[in-house]
């Protein structure tokens, strides 16, 4: 087997990606999270909504 040579990473200052500079609210406007009816899965779905920073703007159906 031959060795694979990967390109060098860009030499810039590591920081926050460009899409996240405005905050999460400019990146994610709406998310639809579907659970399967089990309590554990519903808790994970609510945890995902909280992790995305959308906990103050959600509706449960």
VMD Tcl script that builds the backbone (N, CA, C; Angstrom):
set m [mol new atoms 183]
animate dup $m
set s [atomselect $m all]
$s set {name element resname resid chain x y z} {
  {N N UNK 1 A 0.830 -1.176 0.000}
  {CA C UNK 1 A 0.000 0.000 0.000}
  {C C UNK 1 A 0.877 1.242 0.000}
  {N N UNK 2 A 0.382 2.253 -0.701}
  {CA C UNK 2 A 1.112 3.516 -0.734}
  {C C UNK 2 A 0.607 4.438 0.366}
  {N N UNK 3 A 1.504 5.289 0.838}
  {CA C UNK 3 A 1.127 6.262 1.841}
  {C C UNK 3 A 0.359 7.399 1.173}
  {N N UNK 4 A -0.680 7.864 1.821}
  {CA C UNK 4 A -1.476 8.964 1.295}
  {C C UNK 4 A -0.942 10.260 1.891}
  {N N UNK 5 A -0.633 11.215 1.042}
  {CA C UNK 5 A -0.144 12.508 1.519}
  {C C UNK 5 A -1.310 13.490 1.551}
  {N N UNK 6 A -1.627 13.972 2.737}
  {CA C UNK 6 A -2.714 14.920 2.912}
  {C C UNK 6 A -2.183 16.340 2.784}
  {N N UNK 7 A -3.014 17.257 2.289}
  {CA C UNK 7 A -2.560 18.647 2.187}
  {C C UNK 7 A -2.408 19.269 3.574}
  {N N UNK 8 A -1.552 20.251 3.654}
  {CA C UNK 8 A -1.339 20.958 4.912}
  {C C UNK 8 A -2.570 21.796 5.245}
  {N N UNK 9 A -2.920 21.888 6.513}
  {CA C UNK 9 A -4.064 22.733 6.881}
  {C C UNK 9 A -3.731 24.201 6.635}
  {N N UNK 10 A -4.743 25.022 6.396}
  {CA C UNK 10 A -4.476 26.441 6.161}
  {C C UNK 10 A -3.856 27.081 7.398}
  {N N UNK 11 A -2.923 27.970 7.160}
  {CA C UNK 11 A -2.217 28.600 8.283}
  {C C UNK 11 A -2.887 29.921 8.629}
  {N N UNK 12 A -3.920 29.847 9.391}
  {CA C UNK 12 A -4.617 31.036 9.868}
  {C C UNK 12 A -4.744 30.947 11.368}
  {N N UNK 13 A -5.270 31.951 11.936}
  {CA C UNK 13 A -5.472 31.897 13.374}
  {C C UNK 13 A -6.719 31.072 13.661}
  {N N UNK 14 A -6.588 30.060 14.503}
  {CA C UNK 14 A -7.776 29.268 14.811}
  {C C UNK 14 A -8.743 30.096 15.646}
  {N N UNK 15 A -9.975 30.034 15.277}
  {CA C UNK 15 A -10.979 30.797 16.011}
  {C C UNK 15 A -12.350 30.253 15.712}
  {N N UNK 16 A -13.332 31.064 15.917}
  {CA C UNK 16 A -14.707 30.665 15.679}
  {C C UNK 16 A -14.980 30.653 14.177}
  {N N UNK 17 A -15.648 29.617 13.672}
  {CA C UNK 17 A -15.995 29.601 12.250}
  {C C UNK 17 A -16.846 30.810 11.879}
  {N N UNK 18 A -16.735 31.198 10.640}
  {CA C UNK 18 A -17.391 32.408 10.152}
  {C C UNK 18 A -18.910 32.378 10.333}
  {N N UNK 19 A -19.521 31.199 10.175}
  {CA C UNK 19 A -20.978 31.138 10.255}
  {C C UNK 19 A -21.496 31.341 11.669}
  {N N UNK 20 A -20.632 31.152 12.679}
  {CA C UNK 20 A -21.069 31.300 14.060}
  {C C UNK 20 A -20.748 32.663 14.651}
  {N N UNK 21 A -20.195 33.579 13.877}
  {CA C UNK 21 A -19.815 34.879 14.423}
  {C C UNK 21 A -21.021 35.682 14.886}
  {N N UNK 22 A -22.156 35.523 14.222}
  {CA C UNK 22 A -23.349 36.273 14.610}
  {C C UNK 22 A -24.144 35.623 15.716}
  {N N UNK 23 A -23.744 34.469 16.181}
  {CA C UNK 23 A -24.475 33.755 17.221}
  {C C UNK 23 A -25.337 32.661 16.612}
  {N N UNK 24 A -25.884 31.827 17.475}
  {CA C UNK 24 A -26.671 30.684 17.021}
  {C C UNK 24 A -27.981 31.130 16.387}
  {N N UNK 25 A -28.550 32.240 16.851}
  {CA C UNK 25 A -29.858 32.663 16.357}
  {C C UNK 25 A -29.829 33.036 14.885}
  {N N UNK 26 A -28.664 33.412 14.345}
  {CA C UNK 26 A -28.595 33.732 12.922}
  {C C UNK 26 A -28.376 32.485 12.086}
  {N N UNK 27 A -27.931 31.406 12.694}
  {CA C UNK 27 A -27.650 30.170 11.959}
  {C C UNK 27 A -28.875 29.265 11.929}
  {N N UNK 28 A -29.488 29.039 13.071}
  {CA C UNK 28 A -30.629 28.126 13.179}
  {C C UNK 28 A -31.866 28.945 13.501}
  {N N UNK 29 A -32.818 28.948 12.583}
  {CA C UNK 29 A -34.050 29.695 12.808}
  {C C UNK 29 A -35.192 28.772 13.228}
  {N N UNK 30 A -35.217 27.574 12.679}
  {CA C UNK 30 A -36.314 26.660 12.974}
  {C C UNK 30 A -35.770 25.239 12.955}
  {N N UNK 31 A -36.188 24.445 13.907}
  {CA C UNK 31 A -35.791 23.042 13.958}
  {C C UNK 31 A -37.026 22.204 14.252}
  {N N UNK 32 A -37.171 21.105 13.548}
  {CA C UNK 32 A -38.252 20.158 13.799}
  {C C UNK 32 A -37.612 18.906 14.376}
  {N N UNK 33 A -37.974 18.581 15.601}
  {CA C UNK 33 A -37.419 17.425 16.284}
  {C C UNK 33 A -38.554 16.444 16.509}
  {N N UNK 34 A -38.390 15.227 16.018}
  {CA C UNK 34 A -39.439 14.212 16.098}
  {C C UNK 34 A -38.960 13.101 17.024}
  {N N UNK 35 A -39.749 12.803 18.038}
  {CA C UNK 35 A -39.430 11.718 18.950}
  {C C UNK 35 A -40.234 10.478 18.601}
  {N N UNK 36 A -39.922 9.376 19.278}
  {CA C UNK 36 A -40.622 8.128 19.002}
  {C C UNK 36 A -41.620 7.756 20.094}
  {N N UNK 37 A -41.879 8.653 21.039}
  {CA C UNK 37 A -42.885 8.393 22.057}
  {C C UNK 37 A -42.352 7.871 23.370}
  {N N UNK 38 A -41.119 7.445 23.415}
  {CA C UNK 38 A -40.548 6.965 24.665}
  {C C UNK 38 A -40.032 8.144 25.477}
  {N N UNK 39 A -40.140 8.042 26.793}
  {CA C UNK 39 A -39.764 9.159 27.663}
  {C C UNK 39 A -38.291 9.534 27.504}
  {N N UNK 40 A -37.427 8.549 27.385}
  {CA C UNK 40 A -35.998 8.837 27.232}
  {C C UNK 40 A -35.697 9.591 25.958}
  {N N UNK 41 A -36.370 9.209 24.881}
  {CA C UNK 41 A -36.156 9.890 23.603}
  {C C UNK 41 A -36.699 11.313 23.648}
  {N N UNK 42 A -37.818 11.508 24.314}
  {CA C UNK 42 A -38.379 12.857 24.423}
  {C C UNK 42 A -37.456 13.755 25.236}
  {N N UNK 43 A -36.854 13.220 26.292}
  {CA C UNK 43 A -35.909 14.007 27.081}
  {C C UNK 43 A -34.685 14.372 26.253}
  {N N UNK 44 A -34.226 13.468 25.405}
  {CA C UNK 44 A -33.090 13.777 24.538}
  {C C UNK 44 A -33.454 14.857 23.534}
  {N N UNK 45 A -34.676 14.805 23.012}
  {CA C UNK 45 A -35.113 15.832 22.058}
  {C C UNK 45 A -35.162 17.200 22.726}
  {N N UNK 46 A -35.691 17.259 23.945}
  {CA C UNK 46 A -35.730 18.530 24.665}
  {C C UNK 46 A -34.323 19.006 25.008}
  {N N UNK 47 A -33.435 18.074 25.315}
  {CA C UNK 47 A -32.043 18.440 25.574}
  {C C UNK 47 A -31.375 19.009 24.339}
  {N N UNK 48 A -31.706 18.466 23.174}
  {CA C UNK 48 A -31.154 18.989 21.924}
  {C C UNK 48 A -31.635 20.408 21.675}
  {N N UNK 49 A -32.910 20.657 21.921}
  {CA C UNK 49 A -33.457 22.007 21.740}
  {C C UNK 49 A -32.762 22.982 22.684}
  {N N UNK 50 A -32.524 22.558 23.916}
  {CA C UNK 50 A -31.817 23.424 24.872}
  {C C UNK 50 A -30.373 23.649 24.438}
  {N N UNK 51 A -29.715 22.603 23.949}
  {CA C UNK 51 A -28.319 22.728 23.526}
  {C C UNK 51 A -28.174 23.663 22.333}
  {N N UNK 52 A -29.178 23.701 21.475}
  {CA C UNK 52 A -29.134 24.604 20.327}
  {C C UNK 52 A -29.437 26.046 20.716}
  {N N UNK 53 A -29.844 26.260 21.950}
  {CA C UNK 53 A -30.149 27.604 22.413}
  {C C UNK 53 A -31.537 28.063 22.042}
  {N N UNK 54 A -32.421 27.125 21.755}
  {CA C UNK 54 A -33.778 27.470 21.338}
  {C C UNK 54 A -34.806 27.174 22.420}
  {N N UNK 55 A -34.370 27.042 23.663}
  {CA C UNK 55 A -35.294 26.622 24.717}
  {C C UNK 55 A -36.341 27.676 25.043}
  {N N UNK 56 A -36.071 28.943 24.753}
  {CA C UNK 56 A -37.068 29.967 25.040}
  {C C UNK 56 A -38.080 30.123 23.914}
  {N N UNK 57 A -37.832 29.469 22.783}
  {CA C UNK 57 A -38.752 29.578 21.642}
  {C C UNK 57 A -39.071 28.186 21.102}
  {N N UNK 58 A -39.876 27.433 21.806}
  {CA C UNK 58 A -40.252 26.116 21.293}
  {C C UNK 58 A -41.724 25.839 21.571}
  {N N UNK 59 A -42.298 24.978 20.739}
  {CA C UNK 59 A -43.682 24.537 20.890}
  {C C UNK 59 A -43.694 23.025 20.933}
  {N N UNK 60 A -44.477 22.463 21.821}
  {CA C UNK 60 A -44.602 21.012 21.925}
  {C C UNK 60 A -45.940 20.584 21.355}
  {N N UNK 61 A -45.918 19.547 20.525}
  {CA C UNK 61 A -47.142 18.991 19.946}
  {C C UNK 61 A -47.240 17.536 20.299}
}
mol reanalyze $m
mol bondsrecalc $m
mol representation Tube
mol addrep $m
